[in-house]
Amino acid sequence: MALSAHLTLKNSLKLSPNIEQSVTLLKSNEIEIELLIYDFLSKNPYLHLDDSEKINLNYSARSIESNEENISEKSIYGLSLKDYLLNNLFDLGLDYEDELLARLIVDYIDDNGYLTKDYEFFISELALDTIQANKKIESIILKLNNISSPGIGARNLQECLKLQLDQFIQNQIVLDSKKIIENHLVELANKNFKKIAKDFKCSVNHIIECNEFIVSLNPKPGLAYLSSDTSQFITPDIIIKNNGNEFNISLQNNYESLKLFNLNKEQINDKEAYNQAKWFIKNLNYRKINIIRVVNFIFTHHKDFLKGNILKSPLNIKTVANELQIHESTVSRIVNNKFVETPHGIFDLKYFFLNKVNNNSNKTILDKIRTIIKNEDKFKPFSDSEIHLTLGKENITISRRTIAKYREQLGILPASKRKKGA
């Protein structure tokens, strides 16, 4: 009997637990951080809160104690599904046109997580190449699944369940469950296991096992997030105050009261847990330092805003990253899902990342839209999405919905009604 050895080289990137924790803390907002600290304190014996300098964990304690057995993702994220997807698009590394398609797809995902338009709609809206378009849309939906929950972006229940099944090891139960979902969903709903077993030429017990597996899936994965029309109280992460000609930046909570127990080597029974506690403190400090650095740069650039609520010059993530010599993804994680309290009110931190649209008056943008439509092919008029793409090429980024609103203000009909002969 001959023995043979095979060596396979595979490129893969796996973050260490400590780096992964750092990324999680960096992109977490004030409420999420409190929940993470509360959770870590409950599991790690080497961290404690200094009684002389308590941090405010009341929110977390109330949330967990009042609903300990029913904490869903929405308790953690505090975002609608659409906001969550848009906040995490940067991590997908999409080029401009793919990002435009992704944003349009997200715009048509409902609170249950389902895509409310067929692929043909997106192909038509963005004038995509039909041959490659379906694969491109499927690829983007799979990527959206990877940054959210399996099943997001499905067009129907069958597709939703199949997307979830793709996450499992493809054993016989999973493979047969896919076939049942594709061909026997009605019989399954009516618990007609004998008929399904007869078609599959297998035992009824096997079909019952498949059924138990299928009913464990989530038919509405989007409900794990807040409804898009849910109103919620905004807790600012950063506070900025004018101090004469200068401004002071502080975090809502510095978590300075979270400390390691002062122990000698003999008192440390679990060295791994002790090191995890040290890393947690280190990662919190890393988060604090980099948030302060980024926010300080933003408002050094936007000094006029603090004086008179005026945004004058454009700013983007790449500029901040280059100036501070940190990665663009780090800046993106800091900016996403965080709010800043200023002398003029509370703002989403992303509000201060301008592109040229913010330097244009509404009248200028209206004029541009009017000109684009005036010069269009009357037999093939521009859709709102195509106008969106055209403006994007001029570095003017506004949402497709805003374009539709501006078009209506101009008294211009939608593309389908502007088409010559329509």
NUNUDO-273976 format. One record per residue (C-alpha): x, y, z; residue in three letters. Coordinates in steps of 0.05 Angstrom, whole numbers, padded with zeros to 5 digits, always signed. Example, Ala and Ser with C-alpha at 12.3 -4.5 7.8 and 13.67 -1.06 7.14 Angstrom:
BEGIN
+00246-00090+00156ALA;+00273-00021+00143SER;
***
This chain:
BEGIN
+00000+00000+00000MET;+00032+00065-00024ALA;+00031+00126+00019LEU;+00030+00195-00013SER;+00034+00265+00014ALA;-00002+00325-00015HIS;+00015+00397+00001LEU;-00038+00449-00014THR;-00023+00523-00010LEU;-00082+00568+00004LYS;-00084+00643+00011ASN;-00127+00664+00070SER;-00130+00721+00119LEU;-00156+00708+00189LYS;-00156+00761+00242LEU;-00130+00743+00310SER;-00183+00748+00366PRO;-00149+00810+00394ASN;-00148+00846+00327ILE;-00220+00824+00313GLU;-00240+00852+00381GLN;-00205+00918+00364SER;-00244+00923+00299VAL;-00310+00908+00335THR;-00297+00961+00389LEU;-00275+01012+00337LEU;-00340+01009+00297LYS;-00385+01004+00358SER;-00424+01065+00382ASN;-00435+01088+00453GLU;-00493+01041+00469ILE;-00460+00981+00436GLU;-00395+00993+00475ILE;-00434+00993+00540GLU;-00465+00927+00523LEU;-00398+00897+00504LEU;-00367+00921+00569ILE;-00425+00894+00609TYR;-00417+00827+00574ASP;-00342+00825+00584PHE;-00348+00842+00658LEU;-00396+00784+00668SER;-00347+00735+00638LYS;-00278+00759+00658ASN;-00258+00760+00732PRO;-00198+00804+00722TYR;-00235+00868+00704LEU;-00275+00912+00751HIS;-00306+00981+00756LEU;-00272+01029+00803ASP;-00327+01050+00853ASP;-00297+01120+00859SER;-00305+01132+00784GLU;-00366+01093+00760LYS;-00383+01094+00686ILE;-00455+01096+00664ASN;-00476+01024+00650LEU;-00549+01037+00670ASN;-00574+01031+00599TYR;-00540+00964+00589SER;-00562+00937+00655ALA;-00635+00956+00644ARG;-00635+00927+00574SER;-00606+00861+00595ILE;-00641+00851+00662GLU;-00710+00868+00634SER;-00703+00823+00573ASN;-00647+00775+00589GLU;-00674+00717+00549GLU;-00696+00757+00488ASN;-00637+00801+00469ILE;-00640+00805+00393SER;-00591+00837+00344GLU;-00633+00900+00343LYS;-00617+00911+00417SER;-00544+00911+00398ILE;-00542+00949+00332TYR;-00598+00999+00343GLY;-00602+01009+00267LEU;-00651+00994+00212SER;-00629+00940+00164LEU;-00618+00991+00108LYS;-00576+01036+00153ASP;-00536+00976+00177TYR;-00522+00952+00105LEU;-00503+01022+00081LEU;-00457+01033+00141ASN;-00419+00970+00125ASN;-00414+00976+00049LEU;-00344+01004+00054PHE;-00318+00937+00079ASP;-00338+00903+00014LEU;-00286+00941-00027GLY;-00333+00953-00086LEU;-00314+00997-00145ASP;-00358+01058-00161TYR;-00408+01024-00207GLU;-00416+00962-00163ASP;-00426+01007-00102GLU;-00480+01046-00140LEU;-00514+00979-00156LEU;-00507+00956-00084ALA;-00537+01021-00057ARG;-00596+01014-00106LEU;-00607+00942-00084ILE;-00605+00962-00010VAL;-00656+01017-00026ASP;-00706+00963-00047TYR;-00696+00915+00011ILE;-00755+00917+00059ASP;-00756+00910+00135ASP;-00764+00834+00129ASN;-00700+00830+00088GLY;-00732+00816+00021TYR;-00715+00849-00046LEU;-00779+00882-00071THR;-00757+00888-00143LYS;-00736+00835-00193ASP;-00667+00835-00224TYR;-00694+00863-00289GLU;-00711+00928-00253PHE;-00638+00940-00233PHE;-00614+00920-00302ILE;-00661+00972-00333SER;-00647+01027-00281GLU;-00572+01024-00290LEU;-00570+01001-00363ALA;-00529+00940-00343LEU;-00503+00889-00392ASP;-00557+00835-00389THR;-00509+00776-00398ILE;-00466+00793-00338GLN;-00517+00831-00296ALA;-00552+00773-00262ASN;-00485+00745-00238LYS;-00464+00814-00214LYS;-00529+00824-00175ILE;-00524+00754-00144GLU;-00452+00768-00125SER;-00470+00833-00090ILE;-00528+00801-00053ILE;-00481+00746-00028LEU;-00434+00800-00004LYS;-00491+00836+00032LEU;-00507+00769+00065ASN;-00435+00765+00089ASN;-00439+00833+00124ILE;-00509+00823+00153SER;-00551+00760+00159SER;-00560+00700+00112PRO;-00622+00708+00070GLY;-00620+00784+00064ILE;-00636+00807-00007GLY;-00676+00746-00028ALA;-00735+00756-00075ARG;-00780+00704-00043ASN;-00784+00654+00013LEU;-00752+00598-00027GLN;-00692+00640-00044GLU;-00686+00666+00027CYS;-00684+00596+00056LEU;-00635+00571+00003LYS;-00587+00629+00017LEU;-00587+00608+00090GLN;-00576+00535+00072LEU;-00513+00554+00033ASP;-00481+00574+00099GLN;-00481+00502+00124PHE;-00437+00442+00108ILE;-00471+00410+00049GLN;-00489+00342+00080ASN;-00549+00300+00058GLN;-00598+00335+00103ILE;-00579+00403+00075VAL;-00578+00380+00003LEU;-00646+00346+00009ASP;-00674+00407+00046SER;-00655+00450-00014LYS;-00693+00402-00061LYS;-00754+00403-00015ILE;-00753+00479-00014ILE;-00747+00482-00089GLU;-00801+00431-00106ASN;-00844+00414-00046HIS;-00854+00476-00004LEU;-00930+00471-00006VAL;-00929+00397+00014GLU;-00881+00414+00070LEU;-00927+00469+00096ALA;-00984+00418+00096ASN;-00938+00367+00130LYS;-00950+00318+00073ASN;-00885+00281+00090PHE;-00907+00215+00059LYS;-00915+00246-00011LYS;-00847+00280-00006ILE;-00815+00215+00018ALA;-00846+00178-00040LYS;-00818+00228-00090ASP;-00750+00226-00057PHE;-00752+00149-00050LYS;-00730+00155+00023CYS;-00759+00144+00092SER;-00811+00190+00123VAL;-00765+00200+00183ASN;-00712+00229+00137HIS;-00762+00280+00110ILE;-00783+00297+00181ILE;-00710+00310+00198GLU;-00705+00356+00138CYS;-00769+00391+00160ASN;-00741+00403+00230GLU;-00679+00433+00199PHE;-00718+00478+00152ILE;-00765+00505+00206VAL;-00703+00525+00246SER;-00685+00575+00191LEU;-00708+00648+00193ASN;-00762+00666+00142PRO;-00755+00740+00157LYS;-00681+00754+00172PRO;-00690+00829+00167GLY;-00732+00831+00230LEU;-00668+00822+00271ALA;-00657+00896+00259TYR;-00698+00957+00278LEU;-00755+00975+00232SER;-00736+01033+00187SER;-00793+01075+00215ASP;-00773+01063+00288THR;-00758+01128+00324SER;-00703+01123+00375GLN;-00665+01168+00423PHE;-00596+01185+00397ILE;-00539+01180+00446THR;-00479+01221+00422PRO;-00411+01186+00423ASP;-00370+01250+00420ILE;-00382+01318+00451ILE;-00351+01383+00424ILE;-00354+01449+00460LYS;-00328+01517+00440ASN;-00275+01546+00486ASN;-00262+01615+00460GLY;-00222+01608+00396ASN;-00210+01534+00410GLU;-00255+01474+00417PHE;-00254+01416+00466ASN;-00267+01344+00445ILE;-00288+01291+00493SER;-00321+01223+00489LEU;-00388+01212+00521GLN;-00352+01161+00564ASN;-00278+01149+00571ASN;-00288+01084+00609TYR;-00230+01103+00654GLU;-00263+01068+00713SER;-00255+01001+00679LEU;-00192+00973+00709LYS;-00151+00910+00717LEU;-00146+00881+00787PHE;-00076+00895+00815ASN;-00052+00823+00824LEU;+00015+00789+00830ASN;+00033+00727+00789LYS;+00012+00678+00843GLU;-00058+00708+00845GLN;-00071+00699+00770ILE;-00104+00631+00762ASN;-00123+00639+00689ASP;-00067+00673+00650LYS;-00105+00671+00584GLU;-00165+00707+00615ALA;-00119+00758+00648TYR;-00085+00772+00581ASN;-00154+00779+00548GLN;-00172+00831+00601ALA;-00108+00870+00586LYS;-00123+00868+00511TRP;-00194+00892+00523PHE;-00168+00954+00561ILE;-00115+00965+00507LYS;-00166+00961+00451ASN;-00213+01009+00487LEU;-00155+01059+00493ASN;-00138+01049+00419TYR;-00210+01064+00402ARG;-00211+01127+00445LYS;-00145+01154+00417ILE;-00164+01144+00345ASN;-00235+01172+00352ILE;-00206+01235+00384ILE;-00153+01240+00328ARG;-00204+01233+00272VAL;-00255+01280+00303VAL;-00201+01332+00318ASN;-00179+01330+00245PHE;-00251+01336+00221ILE;-00266+01398+00262PHE;-00198+01429+00250THR;-00219+01425+00177HIS;-00290+01449+00192HIS;-00275+01505+00242LYS;-00327+01549+00208ASP;-00381+01499+00226PHE;-00368+01506+00301LEU;-00370+01582+00294LYS;-00430+01590+00249GLY;-00458+01523+00227ASN;-00427+01530+00158ILE;-00393+01475+00119LEU;-00347+01505+00066LYS;-00296+01457+00039SER;-00301+01384+00019PRO;-00271+01328+00061LEU;-00267+01253+00048ASN;-00244+01190+00084ILE;-00181+01182+00042LYS;-00157+01252+00060THR;-00165+01238+00135VAL;-00131+01170+00129ALA;-00071+01199+00091ASN;-00062+01257+00139GLU;-00067+01214+00202LEU;-00029+01156+00170GLN;-00081+01104+00186ILE;-00120+01058+00141HIS;-00183+01083+00105GLU;-00223+01025+00135SER;-00203+01049+00205THR;-00231+01119+00190VAL;-00293+01088+00160SER;-00307+01046+00222ARG;-00297+01106+00266ILE;-00344+01150+00226VAL;-00400+01099+00215ASN;-00457+01094+00264ASN;-00431+01149+00310LYS;-00460+01216+00330PHE;-00428+01280+00353VAL;-00459+01333+00398GLU;-00439+01403+00374THR;-00460+01474+00395PRO;-00510+01469+00337HIS;-00541+01402+00356GLY;-00528+01328+00347ILE;-00502+01304+00279PHE;-00484+01238+00247ASP;-00408+01240+00241LEU;-00415+01222+00167LYS;-00450+01289+00156TYR;-00382+01323+00158PHE;-00353+01282+00102PHE;-00372+01326+00043LEU;-00367+01318-00030ASN;-00379+01374-00080LYS;-00454+01371-00074VAL;-00449+01406-00007ASN;-00415+01465-00039ASN;-00470+01472-00090ASN;-00535+01506-00075SER;-00599+01468-00088ASN;-00609+01514-00148LYS;-00543+01491-00178THR;-00562+01418-00171ILE;-00631+01431-00199LEU;-00599+01465-00259ASP;-00553+01406-00270LYS;-00611+01357-00269ILE;-00651+01401-00316ARG;-00592+01404-00365THR;-00580+01329-00363ILE;-00654+01316-00379ILE;-00655+01370-00432LYS;-00598+01337-00470ASN;-00621+01265-00462GLU;-00643+01220-00520ASP;-00718+01231-00523LYS;-00729+01159-00546PHE;-00688+01132-00488LYS;-00693+01183-00431PRO;-00650+01179-00369PHE;-00678+01143-00308SER;-00666+01174-00239ASP;-00611+01122-00228SER;-00576+01142-00293GLU;-00579+01215-00272ILE;-00550+01192-00205HIS;-00492+01159-00243LEU;-00481+01220-00288THR;-00477+01267-00227LEU;-00430+01218-00193GLY;-00381+01225-00250LYS;-00378+01299-00232GLU;-00364+01279-00159ASN;-00434+01301-00139ILE;-00464+01247-00095THR;-00536+01251-00074ILE;-00586+01195-00065SER;-00631+01170-00121ARG;-00691+01190-00079ARG;-00665+01261-00074THR;-00658+01264-00149ILE;-00730+01241-00157ALA;-00751+01295-00108LYS;-00712+01349-00145TYR;-00740+01325-00212ARG;-00811+01331-00184GLU;-00795+01401-00159GLN;-00775+01418-00231LEU;-00842+01392-00255GLY;-00808+01338-00297ILE;-00842+01271-00307LEU;-00806+01204-00294PRO;-00768+01171-00352ALA;-00824+01124-00371SER;-00871+01183-00383LYS;-00819+01227-00418ARG;-00804+01175-00471LYS;-00824+01200-00540LYS;-00886+01164-00563GLY;-00904+01141-00492ALA;
***
